[in-house]
Amino acid sequence: MQRDKVPYFSQWETPEMTLSVLAEGSAALLRDPLWRQSGAETVEDYARWAVNVCGMACLKMILAARGDLHPTLALARACTVYGGYVVNELDASIKGLIYAPFVTYVRERFGLSAETMTGIATESIPGLLADRPFFIASVNSGIRWPEKIPPSKGGHLVLVTAATPETIRFHNPSGHDAASQADVTLPLAVFDRFFANRGIAIGF
């Protein structure tokens, strides 16, 4: 099962900034010339949030696939109201994405069908996509370099848009170049090295 022509969005407003973020951390995003498009009120607020919004970038892509365009940080702020993110003002940390409140958020705000999935075998993803066209998968962010062995699984979210018994296709909100961003296709066995066997199935 596959869904074609799903728009791609990075979690940063300038998609080419991934390598700078990896090298410098969120401070690199203070130089993002397009930061205002995120919906942030200040560039500092943008830099703080952008490193945490891979899930919101996935949601933005899903909504854009049906013709609805929303600023990434506007989605994040609304999700926070539901408990999808927990913001600590003392140390400026942001915890999330928290799946259960996110599911409630997308159901109530956007009318999406959503379900948290855990203990999901990689080979069962094609079957999931037969029921709902999207799967937000928890993977190690090192999936941008699939030839490497990740130190752990999970911690980053990508949007799976198609899968067969042999391959999987996804958009990666923090890919560092065109080949690692939109419509990335990997063998299921390679994806499995990064996949934490959990995620969120979403449909319209």
C-alpha positions as CSV (number, residue, x, y, z in Angstrom):
1,M,0.0,0.0,0.0
2,Q,1.4,3.4,-0.9
3,R,0.4,7.0,-1.0
4,D,1.9,9.1,-3.7
5,K,2.7,12.9,-3.8
6,V,3.0,13.5,-0.1
7,P,4.6,17.0,0.3
8,Y,7.9,17.0,2.2
9,F,8.8,19.4,5.0
10,S,11.9,19.5,7.1
11,Q,11.7,20.2,10.8
12,W,13.8,23.3,10.1
13,E,12.5,25.9,7.8
14,T,15.7,25.8,5.7
15,P,16.1,22.0,5.0
16,E,19.8,22.3,4.1
17,M,20.7,23.2,7.7
18,T,20.8,19.6,9.1
19,L,24.6,19.2,9.0
20,S,25.0,22.6,10.7
21,V,22.6,21.5,13.5
22,L,24.4,18.3,13.9
23,A,27.7,20.1,14.3
24,E,26.6,23.1,16.4
25,G,23.3,22.1,18.0
26,S,20.2,24.3,18.1
27,A,22.4,27.4,18.0
28,A,22.9,26.9,14.3
29,L,19.2,27.6,13.8
30,L,19.6,31.1,15.0
31,R,21.0,31.7,11.5
32,D,18.0,30.2,9.7
33,P,16.8,33.0,7.3
34,L,13.4,31.4,7.0
35,W,12.7,31.0,10.7
36,R,9.6,33.3,10.6
37,Q,7.8,30.8,8.4
38,S,7.7,28.4,11.4
39,G,5.2,30.5,13.3
40,A,7.7,31.3,16.1
41,E,7.6,34.7,17.7
42,T,11.4,35.0,18.0
43,V,14.3,33.3,16.4
44,E,15.4,32.0,19.8
45,D,12.0,30.4,20.3
46,Y,12.3,28.8,16.8
47,A,15.8,27.4,17.6
48,R,14.6,26.0,20.9
49,W,11.6,24.2,19.4
50,A,12.8,23.1,16.0
51,V,15.1,20.4,17.3
52,N,12.1,18.8,19.0
53,V,9.4,18.9,16.3
54,C,10.1,16.0,14.0
55,G,6.7,14.7,14.9
56,M,5.1,18.0,14.0
57,A,6.9,18.0,10.7
58,C,5.4,14.6,10.1
59,L,1.9,15.9,11.0
60,K,2.4,18.9,8.7
61,M,3.2,16.6,5.8
62,I,0.0,14.5,6.5
63,L,-2.2,17.6,6.7
64,A,-0.5,19.1,3.5
65,A,-1.4,15.9,1.7
66,R,-5.0,16.7,2.1
67,G,-4.5,20.4,1.2
68,D,-4.1,21.9,4.7
69,L,-1.0,23.9,5.4
70,H,0.0,24.8,9.0
71,P,3.2,26.4,10.4
72,T,5.2,23.8,12.3
73,L,5.4,25.6,15.6
74,A,1.7,26.5,15.5
75,L,1.1,22.8,15.4
76,A,3.5,22.2,18.3
77,R,2.0,24.9,20.5
78,A,-1.5,23.4,20.0
79,C,-0.2,19.9,20.7
80,T,1.4,21.2,23.9
81,V,-2.0,22.3,25.1
82,Y,-3.1,18.6,24.9
83,G,0.0,17.4,26.7
84,G,1.9,16.2,23.6
85,Y,4.9,18.3,24.7
86,V,6.0,19.2,28.3
87,V,7.9,22.4,28.5
88,N,10.1,23.1,31.4
89,E,10.6,26.9,31.7
90,L,13.3,26.5,34.4
91,D,15.8,24.7,32.2
92,A,14.2,25.5,28.8
93,S,13.8,21.8,28.0
94,I,11.1,20.3,25.9
95,K,9.9,16.7,26.4
96,G,8.0,15.0,23.6
97,L,6.4,13.9,21.4
98,I,4.2,12.0,23.9
99,Y,2.0,9.7,21.8
100,A,-1.3,9.4,23.7
101,P,-2.0,13.1,23.9
102,F,-0.9,13.6,20.3
103,V,-3.4,11.0,19.2
104,T,-6.2,12.9,21.0
105,Y,-4.9,16.2,19.6
106,V,-5.0,15.1,15.9
107,R,-8.4,13.4,16.4
108,E,-10.0,16.4,18.0
109,R,-8.3,19.2,16.1
110,F,-8.1,17.7,12.6
111,G,-10.5,14.8,12.5
112,L,-7.7,12.3,11.8
113,S,-7.9,8.6,12.6
114,A,-4.9,7.8,14.9
115,E,-3.7,5.0,17.0
116,T,-0.5,4.4,19.0
117,M,1.2,1.2,18.0
118,T,3.8,-0.6,20.1
119,G,5.6,-3.9,19.7
120,I,5.3,-3.6,15.9
121,A,7.5,-5.9,13.9
122,T,9.1,-4.2,10.9
123,E,7.7,-6.7,8.5
124,S,4.1,-5.9,9.7
125,I,4.3,-2.2,8.5
126,P,3.0,-2.9,5.0
127,G,-0.1,-4.4,6.7
128,L,-0.5,-1.3,8.8
129,L,-0.5,0.9,5.8
130,A,-3.3,-1.1,4.3
131,D,-5.6,0.1,7.1
132,R,-4.2,3.7,7.4
133,P,-2.1,5.5,4.8
134,F,0.5,6.9,7.1
135,F,2.7,5.6,9.9
136,I,4.9,7.9,12.0
137,A,7.7,5.6,13.0
138,S,10.2,5.9,15.9
139,V,13.7,5.4,14.5
140,N,17.2,6.4,15.4
141,S,18.1,9.7,13.8
142,G,21.1,8.1,12.2
143,I,18.8,6.6,9.6
144,R,20.0,9.5,7.4
145,W,23.2,7.3,7.0
146,P,21.6,3.9,6.6
147,E,24.9,2.2,5.9
148,K,26.0,2.8,9.5
149,I,25.0,0.8,12.6
150,P,23.0,2.9,15.1
151,P,24.0,2.9,18.8
152,S,20.3,2.5,19.7
153,K,16.8,2.5,18.2
154,G,14.2,5.2,18.4
155,G,14.3,8.9,19.5
156,H,13.4,10.4,16.1
157,L,10.2,10.3,14.0
158,V,9.9,9.8,10.3
159,L,6.7,9.6,8.1
160,V,6.3,6.2,6.4
161,T,4.2,6.6,3.2
162,A,4.6,3.2,1.5
163,A,5.9,-0.3,2.2
164,T,6.1,-3.6,0.5
165,P,7.4,-6.9,1.9
166,E,10.8,-5.9,0.7
167,T,11.1,-2.1,1.0
168,I,9.9,0.9,2.9
169,R,9.5,4.5,1.8
170,F,9.5,7.5,4.1
171,H,10.0,11.3,4.5
172,N,12.7,12.1,7.1
173,P,12.3,15.6,8.7
174,S,16.0,15.8,9.5
175,G,17.5,14.3,6.4
176,H,20.7,16.2,5.4
177,D,20.4,16.1,1.6
178,A,17.7,15.3,-1.0
179,A,18.5,11.6,-1.0
180,S,17.9,11.4,2.8
181,Q,14.9,13.7,3.0
182,A,12.0,12.9,0.7
183,D,10.8,9.5,-0.5
184,V,13.8,7.7,1.0
185,T,13.5,4.0,0.1
186,L,15.3,1.4,2.1
187,P,15.2,-2.4,2.4
188,L,13.0,-3.5,5.4
189,A,16.0,-5.2,6.9
190,V,18.0,-2.0,6.9
191,F,15.0,0.0,8.3
192,D,14.7,-2.6,11.1
193,R,18.2,-1.7,12.4
194,F,16.9,1.8,13.3
195,F,13.2,1.1,14.1
196,A,12.1,1.0,17.7
197,N,9.0,-1.1,16.9
198,R,6.6,1.7,17.9
199,G,4.8,4.6,16.3
200,I,1.5,6.1,15.4
201,A,-0.8,4.9,12.5
202,I,-2.7,7.8,11.0
203,G,-5.5,8.1,8.4
204,F,-7.9,10.7,7.1
